[in-house]
Amino acid sequence: MAKKKLLMGNEAIAFGAIRAGVDVVTGYPGTPSTEVLETIAKHRPSDVYVEWSINEKVAMEVAAGASCAGARTLVTMKQVGLNVASDPLMSLAYIGVKGGMVVLVADDPGPISSQTEQDTRHFAQYAHLPIFDPESPEDAYLLIGEAFQYSEKYHTPVIFRPTTQICHACASIVLEDYADKHSIEGFVKDKKWVIFPRLSYENHIRIIKQERLLADVFSEFSYNRLAGDMKATYGIISNGVSSAYLREVLKDTKDRVRTLSIATPHPFPEKLAVRFLDGLTDVLAIEELDPVLEEALLKICGKYHLNVRIHGRLTDETNIAGANRYENVREAIDHFIGRAPGVRKPCEVMPQLPIRPPVLCAGCPHRASFYSVKLAMQRTKQKAIFTGDIGCYTLGNAKPLDMVDTCLCMGADITMAQGLHRADGSVKQIAFIGDSTFFHTGISGIINAVYNETDITVIVLDNATTAMTGHQPHPGTGLTMMGNSHEKIYIDKVLAGCNVKCIKKANPLHLEEAISMVEAAVAYKGVSVVIFEEPCIGLRKPRPMPYVDAEQCIGCQHCIKEIGCPAISSVENDQVVIDSNLCYGCGLCSQICPVGAVGGAEE
Amino acid sequence: MRMDCLLAGVGGQGTVLASRLIAQTAMELGFEAHTSEVIGMAQRGGSVTSQVRLGGENIAPMIPRGFADLLIGFEPAESARNFTYLKPGGTVVVNTNPIKPVTSSLGQGYALDEILAWLRRQAGHCIFVDGGVLCTAVGSGKVLNVIMLGVLVRENLLPFTKEQILTTMLVHVPERYRKLNEKAFTVGYAYKNINGGIL
């Protein structure tokens, strides 16, 4: 029986994939994509296999293998994850698939939680792959099924591209009990699975011809919606969540325009677009990230000699960067229509508000790790550059810690440190990497450093989970998404296998011991590693809270100025208090108080 | 029925559960429900909002500025920061207990009295809730979200009854937290509006 549920976009996509008969699901966590794979793991029929792979390239290749044996596969990642997985994807576009294969790549306009605002629609164009853009969670639930069908019918991987505002929005969705059944034929040996230059030449011709065919097929695709006033001379083209804002604005303004909402930005439904453009004088393109729809229309206008003015990003009439909202869509439409913008009555000048950037949680072991490295370098009076990486610990760049000098992409802390060392050997290079990132792309950097005899120190922040994306397991935890638990892969053993000779371990919450380990590692000439082991606070119960003795507290605020713990704040006389709702009892503050006023857990 | 509520607070205060409970209850009563929450990096002790949009099909995830019927402020400065989302004459319900960010302890300060007075002057209708006192009454600092729901239902600001939202909570809150949350709701529901009173 169908039932209505309040579901997040990512959950809707997951149920949609189960409905479409997915067999194998792989991925690497990354906001805003993570909950898709987690939801499938939680609700999967018993014959569906789900794994967190160690990185996106591996995930893509595992899925490719399953798919050429006839299994329906889903690979999930965030947009920058596709950069890591681009090698197998580009080749797979040539080789093709047997079982339907959907590559879910979540884009992050804003960006809310990403390094770049890259637009995966370009990737689809570049790889000659079909791409589907849902415009709401409701839409996504069914559209993912279409993506599987097209993939299987045309033997091509298909990209499915929700954006943050689709992934993390909830809607009431009617779930069907239906799940598409199919059998997995198994791998059939054939030369077509081996990529060779001669074959690639032939495949290149095949995929370009198929691209043209799909442009025609998508012109009739029901999710590409031509609507509005067919007598209008003004038109608006949009996609994804922008279409939802456009609808809402048009409901308020009652503008009579023609609209075209695009669910398949590539191959672009050219014939449908020509019908849309027929009789129009002006078109506004409303989209996020890059002007993909706008450029597609410009191309068509050129090709068909259509006298239509195309407005948007390229004419500076819409935002260059960031996510769309009602406000900026409205503003662009007001300007397009030639209407004066509505003016909001300004409210009284607001009092100054404290800025509130994201911070490391109270009790986070990373705070202690960063602080121990900071003190070790201060005590030994050595200059150092601290290279950082992707994860919660990027937040170590905030004051007062100020311990992240660079952050580029997954795994780049270890490798950038090597380049910095080559450029200036007089400065110590200290790289920080999390446990999940270590398994993702850290190991190759370690091998490179050892092989090329570099002098760097690597600090592994092992909190026993992938914390930033919501506590996913990884090889170091020994837990899998199929619910199994097996022997962990130990980071120190991996390092030893890579010929790292100086490997230290410490609990960062034991400050003096941690500092001495860092001092010893930094003094070692060659590749040295300190593994700081202490679980994320999300994995443990709070310990007893330290007690601030008001008689002894001299109000120096050393604790606040040094470690910036969000549980500590100042009251009258500059004395400090600890918030019992936030404190996790890590005990770092009691170890640094110069007068011993913080200590002795409260009974 | 169409109603937009914006929940504003600090990551970790439980705004996500509150927005989901409001949406879930409305949905079970037959309304369309849409929500949108901040998840990920921004959530770590940073400013967060949750959007709840009730009624209306195919509605966009984010409430336009100046359209929210109700601003549910889990923290004073966050309520002020998001005030422009409220429609003219809209209602604000705000917890008066601040969460001071590290930046404010490091010297930036926190003008609590000014912020609260400003909110009172701007809002069509303003309800102050002493979240600290109420959390102490419940015996837990982690139930502000459900206390706020109690206040909102008591003040008839949400389109459902006490019994209806309690039923949703029974289904959607894990069993081990049920008693605590019921108590929190009851304390919030019994709260006397101190608008124009204490502060």
Interface residues (C-beta under 8 A of the other chain):
Chain A: K4 L6 T31 P32 I112 S113 S136 E138 Q165 I166 H168 A169 C170 A171 S172 V241 A244 Y245 R247 E248 R325 Y326 E327 R330 R344 K345 C347 E348 M350 P351 Q352 L353 P354 I355 R356 P357 P358 V359 L360 C361 C392 T394 L395 A398 K399 P400 M468 T469 G470 Q557 I560 K561 G564 C565 P566 I568 S569 S570 S580 N581 L582
Chain B: V10 G11 G12 R20 A23 Q24 M27 E32 A33 H34 T35 S36 E37 V38 I39 G40 M41 A42 Q43 R44 G45 G46 S47 N58 I59 A60 P61 M62 I63 P64 R65 G66 F67 A77 E78 A80 R81 F83 T84 P88 K100 P101 V102 T103 S104 S105 L106 Q108 G109 Y110 A111 E114 I115 W118 R121 Q122 C135 G141 K142
